[in-house]
Amino acid sequence: MLIVWVGYQYFMSRKAVRSSISLALVALTILIAVKNISGVVVYLSLARYYGADVGLHMMPLSILDLAIVALLLWIVRR
């Protein structure tokens, strides 16, 4: 849900700033949201067959996603 809030902030700032980079940031947040949703689907389908061990391998991706969202949030709030 954090990525949706960040995307909303970008979208609202895009209206106020009217910069070309703002549209790119909105597109980036949409791509990250799609990646997160697909990651959840992959995780759930793999966890069904391999158990909780899948989570250990997907944790670095989740940490990377959190870092990206935190960086985007920092950029939009600046």
PDB file of N, CA, C and O in Angstrom:
ATOM      1  N   MET A   1       0.816  -1.197   0.000  1.00  0.00           N
ATOM      2  CA  MET A   1       0.000   0.000   0.000  1.00  0.00           C
ATOM      3  C   MET A   1       0.860   1.262   0.000  1.00  0.00           C
ATOM      4  O   MET A   1       0.422   2.323  -0.445  1.00  0.00           O
ATOM      5  N   LEU A   2       2.093   1.134   0.506  1.00  0.00           N
ATOM      6  CA  LEU A   2       2.979   2.289   0.532  1.00  0.00           C
ATOM      7  C   LEU A   2       3.284   2.781  -0.872  1.00  0.00           C
ATOM      8  O   LEU A   2       3.354   3.988  -1.103  1.00  0.00           O
ATOM      9  N   ILE A   3       3.465   1.864  -1.808  1.00  0.00           N
ATOM     10  CA  ILE A   3       3.772   2.265  -3.181  1.00  0.00           C
ATOM     11  C   ILE A   3       2.594   2.996  -3.819  1.00  0.00           C
ATOM     12  O   ILE A   3       2.796   3.885  -4.646  1.00  0.00           O
ATOM     13  N   VAL A   4       1.383   2.638  -3.453  1.00  0.00           N
ATOM     14  CA  VAL A   4       0.206   3.340  -3.970  1.00  0.00           C
ATOM     15  C   VAL A   4       0.186   4.778  -3.452  1.00  0.00           C
ATOM     16  O   VAL A   4      -0.130   5.710  -4.191  1.00  0.00           O
ATOM     17  N   TRP A   5       0.527   4.945  -2.167  1.00  0.00           N
ATOM     18  CA  TRP A   5       0.567   6.286  -1.596  1.00  0.00           C
ATOM     19  C   TRP A   5       1.661   7.130  -2.256  1.00  0.00           C
ATOM     20  O   TRP A   5       1.447   8.302  -2.563  1.00  0.00           O
ATOM     21  N   VAL A   6       2.836   6.522  -2.473  1.00  0.00           N
ATOM     22  CA  VAL A   6       3.925   7.240  -3.133  1.00  0.00           C
ATOM     23  C   VAL A   6       3.507   7.614  -4.555  1.00  0.00           C
ATOM     24  O   VAL A   6       3.761   8.734  -4.999  1.00  0.00           O
ATOM     25  N   GLY A   7       2.870   6.686  -5.271  1.00  0.00           N
ATOM     26  CA  GLY A   7       2.388   6.987  -6.613  1.00  0.00           C
ATOM     27  C   GLY A   7       1.380   8.115  -6.620  1.00  0.00           C
ATOM     28  O   GLY A   7       1.388   8.956  -7.519  1.00  0.00           O
ATOM     29  N   TYR A   8       0.519   8.137  -5.631  1.00  0.00           N
ATOM     30  CA  TYR A   8      -0.457   9.221  -5.518  1.00  0.00           C
ATOM     31  C   TYR A   8       0.241  10.558  -5.289  1.00  0.00           C
ATOM     32  O   TYR A   8      -0.130  11.573  -5.879  1.00  0.00           O
ATOM     33  N   GLN A   9       1.250  10.549  -4.428  1.00  0.00           N
ATOM     34  CA  GLN A   9       2.009  11.774  -4.166  1.00  0.00           C
ATOM     35  C   GLN A   9       2.694  12.272  -5.434  1.00  0.00           C
ATOM     36  O   GLN A   9       2.698  13.471  -5.712  1.00  0.00           O
ATOM     37  N   TYR A  10       3.270  11.357  -6.196  1.00  0.00           N
ATOM     38  CA  TYR A  10       3.901  11.729  -7.465  1.00  0.00           C
ATOM     39  C   TYR A  10       2.878  12.313  -8.431  1.00  0.00           C
ATOM     40  O   TYR A  10       3.126  13.322  -9.090  1.00  0.00           O
ATOM     41  N   PHE A  11       1.732  11.660  -8.500  1.00  0.00           N
ATOM     42  CA  PHE A  11       0.702  12.128  -9.429  1.00  0.00           C
ATOM     43  C   PHE A  11       0.232  13.525  -9.055  1.00  0.00           C
ATOM     44  O   PHE A  11       0.054  14.372  -9.930  1.00  0.00           O
ATOM     45  N   MET A  12       0.033  13.770  -7.790  1.00  0.00           N
ATOM     46  CA  MET A  12      -0.418  15.084  -7.352  1.00  0.00           C
ATOM     47  C   MET A  12       0.671  16.132  -7.564  1.00  0.00           C
ATOM     48  O   MET A  12       0.368  17.268  -7.928  1.00  0.00           O
ATOM     49  N   SER A  13       1.919  15.771  -7.344  1.00  0.00           N
ATOM     50  CA  SER A  13       2.991  16.744  -7.570  1.00  0.00           C
ATOM     51  C   SER A  13       3.197  16.976  -9.062  1.00  0.00           C
ATOM     52  O   SER A  13       3.658  18.046  -9.459  1.00  0.00           O
ATOM     53  N   ARG A  14       2.864  15.999  -9.888  1.00  0.00           N
ATOM     54  CA  ARG A  14       2.980  16.159 -11.339  1.00  0.00           C
ATOM     55  C   ARG A  14       2.040  17.246 -11.817  1.00  0.00           C
ATOM     56  O   ARG A  14       2.388  18.030 -12.700  1.00  0.00           O
ATOM     57  N   LYS A  15       0.852  17.299 -11.239  1.00  0.00           N
ATOM     58  CA  LYS A  15      -0.103  18.346 -11.614  1.00  0.00           C
ATOM     59  C   LYS A  15       0.419  19.727 -11.225  1.00  0.00           C
ATOM     60  O   LYS A  15       0.230  20.690 -11.969  1.00  0.00           O
ATOM     61  N   ALA A  16       1.063  19.833 -10.085  1.00  0.00           N
ATOM     62  CA  ALA A  16       1.533  21.127  -9.597  1.00  0.00           C
ATOM     63  C   ALA A  16       2.822  21.564 -10.285  1.00  0.00           C
ATOM     64  O   ALA A  16       2.971  22.736 -10.629  1.00  0.00           O
ATOM     65  N   VAL A  17       3.751  20.636 -10.488  1.00  0.00           N
ATOM     66  CA  VAL A  17       5.065  20.985 -11.017  1.00  0.00           C
ATOM     67  C   VAL A  17       5.074  21.022 -12.538  1.00  0.00           C
ATOM     68  O   VAL A  17       5.745  21.864 -13.135  1.00  0.00           O
ATOM     69  N   ARG A  18       4.343  20.126 -13.160  1.00  0.00           N
ATOM     70  CA  ARG A  18       4.280  19.993 -14.611  1.00  0.00           C
ATOM     71  C   ARG A  18       5.666  19.795 -15.222  1.00  0.00           C
ATOM     72  O   ARG A  18       6.054  20.481 -16.168  1.00  0.00           O
ATOM     73  N   SER A  19       6.390  18.849 -14.664  1.00  0.00           N
ATOM     74  CA  SER A  19       7.723  18.516 -15.146  1.00  0.00           C
ATOM     75  C   SER A  19       7.666  17.186 -15.877  1.00  0.00           C
ATOM     76  O   SER A  19       6.830  16.337 -15.569  1.00  0.00           O
ATOM     77  N   SER A  20       8.553  17.006 -16.844  1.00  0.00           N
ATOM     78  CA  SER A  20       8.566  15.743 -17.593  1.00  0.00           C
ATOM     79  C   SER A  20       9.068  14.589 -16.732  1.00  0.00           C
ATOM     80  O   SER A  20       8.693  13.440 -16.966  1.00  0.00           O
ATOM     81  N   ILE A  21       9.901  14.873 -15.751  1.00  0.00           N
ATOM     82  CA  ILE A  21      10.400  13.805 -14.888  1.00  0.00           C
ATOM     83  C   ILE A  21       9.300  13.288 -13.962  1.00  0.00           C
ATOM     84  O   ILE A  21       9.343  12.131 -13.544  1.00  0.00           O
ATOM     85  N   SER A  22       8.332  14.116 -13.642  1.00  0.00           N
ATOM     86  CA  SER A  22       7.236  13.678 -12.777  1.00  0.00           C
ATOM     87  C   SER A  22       6.436  12.556 -13.425  1.00  0.00           C
ATOM     88  O   SER A  22       6.030  11.611 -12.749  1.00  0.00           O
ATOM     89  N   LEU A  23       6.210  12.655 -14.716  1.00  0.00           N
ATOM     90  CA  LEU A  23       5.500  11.588 -15.417  1.00  0.00           C
ATOM     91  C   LEU A  23       6.313  10.297 -15.406  1.00  0.00           C
ATOM     92  O   LEU A  23       5.751   9.209 -15.278  1.00  0.00           O
ATOM     93  N   ALA A  24       7.622  10.411 -15.537  1.00  0.00           N
ATOM     94  CA  ALA A  24       8.486   9.234 -15.475  1.00  0.00           C
ATOM     95  C   ALA A  24       8.438   8.602 -14.087  1.00  0.00           C
ATOM     96  O   ALA A  24       8.462   7.376 -13.971  1.00  0.00           O
ATOM     97  N   LEU A  25       8.371   9.409 -13.041  1.00  0.00           N
ATOM     98  CA  LEU A  25       8.283   8.875 -11.688  1.00  0.00           C
ATOM     99  C   LEU A  25       6.957   8.168 -11.451  1.00  0.00           C
ATOM    100  O   LEU A  25       6.915   7.149 -10.762  1.00  0.00           O
ATOM    101  N   VAL A  26       5.885   8.689 -12.007  1.00  0.00           N
ATOM    102  CA  VAL A  26       4.585   8.024 -11.895  1.00  0.00           C
ATOM    103  C   VAL A  26       4.638   6.671 -12.607  1.00  0.00           C
ATOM    104  O   VAL A  26       4.141   5.672 -12.087  1.00  0.00           O
ATOM    105  N   ALA A  27       5.239   6.644 -13.793  1.00  0.00           N
ATOM    106  CA  ALA A  27       5.372   5.382 -14.529  1.00  0.00           C
ATOM    107  C   ALA A  27       6.236   4.396 -13.757  1.00  0.00           C
ATOM    108  O   ALA A  27       5.941   3.201 -13.735  1.00  0.00           O
ATOM    109  N   LEU A  28       7.295   4.879 -13.125  1.00  0.00           N
ATOM    110  CA  LEU A  28       8.164   4.002 -12.344  1.00  0.00           C
ATOM    111  C   LEU A  28       7.426   3.396 -11.162  1.00  0.00           C
ATOM    112  O   LEU A  28       7.595   2.211 -10.875  1.00  0.00           O
ATOM    113  N   THR A  29       6.620   4.177 -10.478  1.00  0.00           N
ATOM    114  CA  THR A  29       5.874   3.637  -9.349  1.00  0.00           C
ATOM    115  C   THR A  29       4.846   2.606  -9.810  1.00  0.00           C
ATOM    116  O   THR A  29       4.591   1.629  -9.105  1.00  0.00           O
ATOM    117  N   ILE A  30       4.261   2.813 -10.971  1.00  0.00           N
ATOM    118  CA  ILE A  30       3.322   1.820 -11.509  1.00  0.00           C
ATOM    119  C   ILE A  30       4.055   0.519 -11.814  1.00  0.00           C
ATOM    120  O   ILE A  30       3.548  -0.562 -11.513  1.00  0.00           O
ATOM    121  N   LEU A  31       5.241   0.612 -12.406  1.00  0.00           N
ATOM    122  CA  LEU A  31       6.021  -0.588 -12.702  1.00  0.00           C
ATOM    123  C   LEU A  31       6.441  -1.316 -11.429  1.00  0.00           C
ATOM    124  O   LEU A  31       6.432  -2.546 -11.386  1.00  0.00           O
ATOM    125  N   ILE A  32       6.806  -0.571 -10.402  1.00  0.00           N
ATOM    126  CA  ILE A  32       7.172  -1.200  -9.134  1.00  0.00           C
ATOM    127  C   ILE A  32       5.967  -1.889  -8.511  1.00  0.00           C
ATOM    128  O   ILE A  32       6.100  -2.980  -7.956  1.00  0.00           O
ATOM    129  N   ALA A  33       4.803  -1.274  -8.594  1.00  0.00           N
ATOM    130  CA  ALA A  33       3.588  -1.896  -8.053  1.00  0.00           C
ATOM    131  C   ALA A  33       3.269  -3.188  -8.796  1.00  0.00           C
ATOM    132  O   ALA A  33       2.900  -4.183  -8.172  1.00  0.00           O
ATOM    133  N   VAL A  34       3.406  -3.185 -10.117  1.00  0.00           N
ATOM    134  CA  VAL A  34       3.164  -4.401 -10.902  1.00  0.00           C
ATOM    135  C   VAL A  34       4.168  -5.481 -10.528  1.00  0.00           C
ATOM    136  O   VAL A  34       3.804  -6.651 -10.415  1.00  0.00           O
ATOM    137  N   LYS A  35       5.433  -5.101 -10.335  1.00  0.00           N
ATOM    138  CA  LYS A  35       6.468  -6.060  -9.935  1.00  0.00           C
ATOM    139  C   LYS A  35       6.163  -6.652  -8.568  1.00  0.00           C
ATOM    140  O   LYS A  35       6.332  -7.853  -8.356  1.00  0.00           O
ATOM    141  N   ASN A  36       5.711  -5.807  -7.632  1.00  0.00           N
ATOM    142  CA  ASN A  36       5.381  -6.309  -6.302  1.00  0.00           C
ATOM    143  C   ASN A  36       4.210  -7.283  -6.335  1.00  0.00           C
ATOM    144  O   ASN A  36       4.236  -8.316  -5.666  1.00  0.00           O
ATOM    145  N   ILE A  37       3.198  -6.957  -7.106  1.00  0.00           N
ATOM    146  CA  ILE A  37       2.035  -7.847  -7.199  1.00  0.00           C
ATOM    147  C   ILE A  37       2.425  -9.173  -7.846  1.00  0.00           C
ATOM    148  O   ILE A  37       2.010 -10.237  -7.385  1.00  0.00           O
ATOM    149  N   SER A  38       3.218  -9.111  -8.909  1.00  0.00           N
ATOM    150  CA  SER A  38       3.651 -10.357  -9.551  1.00  0.00           C
ATOM    151  C   SER A  38       4.573 -11.152  -8.628  1.00  0.00           C
ATOM    152  O   SER A  38       4.553 -12.382  -8.656  1.00  0.00           O
ATOM    153  N   GLY A  39       5.375 -10.475  -7.816  1.00  0.00           N
ATOM    154  CA  GLY A  39       6.224 -11.168  -6.855  1.00  0.00           C
ATOM    155  C   GLY A  39       5.409 -11.918  -5.820  1.00  0.00           C
ATOM    156  O   GLY A  39       5.769 -13.026  -5.424  1.00  0.00           O
ATOM    157  N   VAL A  40       4.324 -11.323  -5.386  1.00  0.00           N
ATOM    158  CA  VAL A  40       3.450 -11.996  -4.419  1.00  0.00           C
ATOM    159  C   VAL A  40       2.829 -13.237  -5.046  1.00  0.00           C
ATOM    160  O   VAL A  40       2.743 -14.283  -4.402  1.00  0.00           O
ATOM    161  N   VAL A  41       2.398 -13.125  -6.298  1.00  0.00           N
ATOM    162  CA  VAL A  41       1.799 -14.272  -6.983  1.00  0.00           C
ATOM    163  C   VAL A  41       2.818 -15.400  -7.132  1.00  0.00           C
ATOM    164  O   VAL A  41       2.499 -16.563  -6.888  1.00  0.00           O
ATOM    165  N   VAL A  42       4.049 -15.055  -7.533  1.00  0.00           N
ATOM    166  CA  VAL A  42       5.098 -16.066  -7.685  1.00  0.00           C
ATOM    167  C   VAL A  42       5.423 -16.689  -6.334  1.00  0.00           C
ATOM    168  O   VAL A  42       5.561 -17.907  -6.227  1.00  0.00           O
ATOM    169  N   TYR A  43       5.545 -15.860  -5.306  1.00  0.00           N
ATOM    170  CA  TYR A  43       5.849 -16.376  -3.987  1.00  0.00           C
ATOM    171  C   TYR A  43       4.776 -17.350  -3.508  1.00  0.00           C
ATOM    172  O   TYR A  43       5.089 -18.429  -3.004  1.00  0.00           O
ATOM    173  N   LEU A  44       3.521 -16.970  -3.666  1.00  0.00           N
ATOM    174  CA  LEU A  44       2.443 -17.841  -3.197  1.00  0.00           C
ATOM    175  C   LEU A  44       2.386 -19.144  -3.973  1.00  0.00           C
ATOM    176  O   LEU A  44       2.114 -20.197  -3.396  1.00  0.00           O
ATOM    177  N   SER A  45       2.639 -19.086  -5.281  1.00  0.00           N
ATOM    178  CA  SER A  45       2.594 -20.322  -6.058  1.00  0.00           C
ATOM    179  C   SER A  45       3.790 -21.222  -5.739  1.00  0.00           C
ATOM    180  O   SER A  45       3.644 -22.443  -5.705  1.00  0.00           O
ATOM    181  N   LEU A  46       4.965 -20.641  -5.507  1.00  0.00           N
ATOM    182  CA  LEU A  46       6.130 -21.452  -5.152  1.00  0.00           C
ATOM    183  C   LEU A  46       6.043 -21.976  -3.725  1.00  0.00           C
ATOM    184  O   LEU A  46       6.467 -23.098  -3.446  1.00  0.00           O
ATOM    185  N   ALA A  47       5.497 -21.170  -2.822  1.00  0.00           N
ATOM    186  CA  ALA A  47       5.384 -21.596  -1.426  1.00  0.00           C
ATOM    187  C   ALA A  47       4.455 -22.793  -1.286  1.00  0.00           C
ATOM    188  O   ALA A  47       4.587 -23.585  -0.353  1.00  0.00           O
ATOM    189  N   ARG A  48       3.526 -22.919  -2.205  1.00  0.00           N
ATOM    190  CA  ARG A  48       2.608 -24.054  -2.160  1.00  0.00           C
ATOM    191  C   ARG A  48       3.371 -25.372  -2.352  1.00  0.00           C
ATOM    192  O   ARG A  48       3.021 -26.386  -1.748  1.00  0.00           O
ATOM    193  N   TYR A  49       4.410 -25.354  -3.191  1.00  0.00           N
ATOM    194  CA  TYR A  49       5.148 -26.575  -3.494  1.00  0.00           C
ATOM    195  C   TYR A  49       6.432 -26.724  -2.683  1.00  0.00           C
ATOM    196  O   TYR A  49       6.830 -27.845  -2.366  1.00  0.00           O
ATOM    197  N   TYR A  50       7.077 -25.632  -2.347  1.00  0.00           N
ATOM    198  CA  TYR A  50       8.378 -25.704  -1.691  1.00  0.00           C
ATOM    199  C   TYR A  50       8.369 -25.262  -0.242  1.00  0.00           C
ATOM    200  O   TYR A  50       9.392 -25.375   0.433  1.00  0.00           O
ATOM    201  N   GLY A  51       7.279 -24.776   0.244  1.00  0.00           N
ATOM    202  CA  GLY A  51       7.167 -24.382   1.635  1.00  0.00           C
ATOM    203  C   GLY A  51       7.784 -23.026   1.929  1.00  0.00           C
ATOM    204  O   GLY A  51       7.957 -22.197   1.036  1.00  0.00           O
ATOM    205  N   ALA A  52       8.110 -22.816   3.187  1.00  0.00           N
ATOM    206  CA  ALA A  52       8.589 -21.511   3.645  1.00  0.00           C
ATOM    207  C   ALA A  52      10.006 -21.197   3.185  1.00  0.00           C
ATOM    208  O   ALA A  52      10.446 -20.054   3.310  1.00  0.00           O
ATOM    209  N   ASP A  53      10.735 -22.183   2.654  1.00  0.00           N
ATOM    210  CA  ASP A  53      12.104 -21.936   2.200  1.00  0.00           C
ATOM    211  C   ASP A  53      12.160 -20.932   1.059  1.00  0.00           C
ATOM    212  O   ASP A  53      13.196 -20.303   0.843  1.00  0.00           O
ATOM    213  N   VAL A  54      11.083 -20.776   0.338  1.00  0.00           N
ATOM    214  CA  VAL A  54      11.038 -19.826  -0.771  1.00  0.00           C
ATOM    215  C   VAL A  54      11.177 -18.399  -0.249  1.00  0.00           C
ATOM    216  O   VAL A  54      11.777 -17.550  -0.908  1.00  0.00           O
ATOM    217  N   GLY A  55      10.634 -18.141   0.910  1.00  0.00           N
ATOM    218  CA  GLY A  55      10.676 -16.800   1.485  1.00  0.00           C
ATOM    219  C   GLY A  55      12.096 -16.314   1.722  1.00  0.00           C
ATOM    220  O   GLY A  55      12.381 -15.126   1.572  1.00  0.00           O
ATOM    221  N   LEU A  56      12.984 -17.218   2.090  1.00  0.00           N
ATOM    222  CA  LEU A  56      14.373 -16.847   2.326  1.00  0.00           C
ATOM    223  C   LEU A  56      15.030 -16.325   1.057  1.00  0.00           C
ATOM    224  O   LEU A  56      15.831 -15.392   1.113  1.00  0.00           O
ATOM    225  N   HIS A  57      14.702 -16.913  -0.080  1.00  0.00           N
ATOM    226  CA  HIS A  57      15.287 -16.488  -1.346  1.00  0.00           C
ATOM    227  C   HIS A  57      14.627 -15.227  -1.893  1.00  0.00           C
ATOM    228  O   HIS A  57      15.237 -14.500  -2.676  1.00  0.00           O
ATOM    229  N   MET A  58      13.408 -14.966  -1.495  1.00  0.00           N
ATOM    230  CA  MET A  58      12.711 -13.776  -1.987  1.00  0.00           C
ATOM    231  C   MET A  58      12.907 -12.571  -1.073  1.00  0.00           C
ATOM    232  O   MET A  58      12.537 -11.456  -1.438  1.00  0.00           O
ATOM    233  N   MET A  59      13.484 -12.780   0.113  1.00  0.00           N
ATOM    234  CA  MET A  59      13.682 -11.680   1.044  1.00  0.00           C
ATOM    235  C   MET A  59      14.598 -10.582   0.485  1.00  0.00           C
ATOM    236  O   MET A  59      14.279  -9.406   0.662  1.00  0.00           O
ATOM    237  N   PRO A  60      15.712 -10.901  -0.175  1.00  0.00           N
ATOM    238  CA  PRO A  60      16.531  -9.805  -0.736  1.00  0.00           C
ATOM    239  C   PRO A  60      15.761  -8.948  -1.742  1.00  0.00           C
ATOM    240  O   PRO A  60      15.968  -7.736  -1.804  1.00  0.00           O
ATOM    241  N   LEU A  61      14.886  -9.556  -2.517  1.00  0.00           N
ATOM    242  CA  LEU A  61      14.071  -8.775  -3.448  1.00  0.00           C
ATOM    243  C   LEU A  61      13.113  -7.860  -2.712  1.00  0.00           C
ATOM    244  O   LEU A  61      12.892  -6.725  -3.132  1.00  0.00           O
ATOM    245  N   SER A  62      12.548  -8.336  -1.630  1.00  0.00           N
ATOM    246  CA  SER A  62      11.639  -7.516  -0.839  1.00  0.00           C
ATOM    247  C   SER A  62      12.384  -6.361  -0.179  1.00  0.00           C
ATOM    248  O   SER A  62      11.866  -5.246  -0.113  1.00  0.00           O
ATOM    249  N   ILE A  63      13.586  -6.618   0.306  1.00  0.00           N
ATOM    250  CA  ILE A  63      14.386  -5.554   0.916  1.00  0.00           C
ATOM    251  C   ILE A  63      14.764  -4.518  -0.130  1.00  0.00           C
ATOM    252  O   ILE A  63      14.734  -3.319   0.144  1.00  0.00           O
ATOM    253  N   LEU A  64      15.121  -4.971  -1.330  1.00  0.00           N
ATOM    254  CA  LEU A  64      15.438  -4.051  -2.416  1.00  0.00           C
ATOM    255  C   LEU A  64      14.221  -3.206  -2.792  1.00  0.00           C
ATOM    256  O   LEU A  64      14.346  -2.001  -3.014  1.00  0.00           O
ATOM    257  N   ASP A  65      13.065  -3.824  -2.862  1.00  0.00           N
ATOM    258  CA  ASP A  65      11.829  -3.085  -3.146  1.00  0.00           C
ATOM    259  C   ASP A  65      11.558  -2.036  -2.078  1.00  0.00           C
ATOM    260  O   ASP A  65      11.164  -0.914  -2.396  1.00  0.00           O
ATOM    261  N   LEU A  66      11.762  -2.385  -0.832  1.00  0.00           N
ATOM    262  CA  LEU A  66      11.546  -1.436   0.256  1.00  0.00           C
ATOM    263  C   LEU A  66      12.516  -0.259   0.137  1.00  0.00           C
ATOM    264  O   LEU A  66      12.129   0.888   0.360  1.00  0.00           O
ATOM    265  N   ALA A  67      13.759  -0.534  -0.210  1.00  0.00           N
ATOM    266  CA  ALA A  67      14.741   0.538  -0.381  1.00  0.00           C
ATOM    267  C   ALA A  67      14.354   1.457  -1.543  1.00  0.00           C
ATOM    268  O   ALA A  67      14.501   2.676  -1.445  1.00  0.00           O
ATOM    269  N   ILE A  68      13.866   0.881  -2.632  1.00  0.00           N
ATOM    270  CA  ILE A  68      13.449   1.683  -3.786  1.00  0.00           C
ATOM    271  C   ILE A  68      12.265   2.567  -3.428  1.00  0.00           C
ATOM    272  O   ILE A  68      12.239   3.747  -3.776  1.00  0.00           O
ATOM    273  N   VAL A  69      11.297   2.006  -2.741  1.00  0.00           N
ATOM    274  CA  VAL A  69      10.116   2.787  -2.349  1.00  0.00           C
ATOM    275  C   VAL A  69      10.513   3.882  -1.364  1.00  0.00           C
ATOM    276  O   VAL A  69       9.999   4.998  -1.443  1.00  0.00           O
ATOM    277  N   ALA A  70      11.425   3.577  -0.435  1.00  0.00           N
ATOM    278  CA  ALA A  70      11.883   4.595   0.512  1.00  0.00           C
ATOM    279  C   ALA A  70      12.607   5.721  -0.218  1.00  0.00           C
ATOM    280  O   ALA A  70      12.426   6.891   0.121  1.00  0.00           O
ATOM    281  N   LEU A  71      13.423   5.383  -1.214  1.00  0.00           N
ATOM    282  CA  LEU A  71      14.121   6.395  -1.995  1.00  0.00           C
ATOM    283  C   LEU A  71      13.132   7.256  -2.781  1.00  0.00           C
ATOM    284  O   LEU A  71      13.273   8.478  -2.832  1.00  0.00           O
ATOM    285  N   LEU A  72      12.149   6.628  -3.384  1.00  0.00           N
ATOM    286  CA  LEU A  72      11.136   7.386  -4.112  1.00  0.00           C
ATOM    287  C   LEU A  72      10.340   8.292  -3.191  1.00  0.00           C
ATOM    288  O   LEU A  72      10.016   9.425  -3.549  1.00  0.00           O
ATOM    289  N   LEU A  73      10.024   7.791  -2.001  1.00  0.00           N
ATOM    290  CA  LEU A  73       9.304   8.606  -1.022  1.00  0.00           C
ATOM    291  C   LEU A  73      10.151   9.797  -0.587  1.00  0.00           C
ATOM    292  O   LEU A  73       9.636  10.906  -0.445  1.00  0.00           O
ATOM    293  N   TRP A  74      11.440   9.575  -0.376  1.00  0.00           N
ATOM    294  CA  TRP A  74      12.335  10.652  -0.009  1.00  0.00           C
ATOM    295  C   TRP A  74      12.394  11.715  -1.108  1.00  0.00           C
ATOM    296  O   TRP A  74      12.404  12.911  -0.817  1.00  0.00           O
ATOM    297  N   ILE A  75      12.433  11.275  -2.376  1.00  0.00           N
ATOM    298  CA  ILE A  75      12.490  12.207  -3.500  1.00  0.00           C
ATOM    299  C   ILE A  75      11.213  13.038  -3.578  1.00  0.00           C
ATOM    300  O   ILE A  75      11.276  14.250  -3.784  1.00  0.00           O
ATOM    301  N   VAL A  76      10.073  12.407  -3.419  1.00  0.00           N
ATOM    302  CA  VAL A  76       8.820  13.143  -3.577  1.00  0.00           C
ATOM    303  C   VAL A  76       8.559  14.084  -2.401  1.00  0.00           C
ATOM    304  O   VAL A  76       7.897  15.107  -2.579  1.00  0.00           O
ATOM    305  N   ARG A  77       9.049  13.774  -1.227  1.00  0.00           N
ATOM    306  CA  ARG A  77       8.802  14.615  -0.060  1.00  0.00           C
ATOM    307  C   ARG A  77       9.803  15.763   0.030  1.00  0.00           C
ATOM    308  O   ARG A  77       9.604  16.677   0.831  1.00  0.00           O
ATOM    309  N   ARG A  78      10.862  15.746  -0.758  1.00  0.00           N
ATOM    310  CA  ARG A  78      11.908  16.761  -0.735  1.00  0.00           C
ATOM    311  C   ARG A  78      11.522  18.016  -1.414  1.00  0.00           C
ATOM    312  O   ARG A  78      12.313  18.957  -1.468  1.00  0.00           O
TER     313      ARG A  78
END
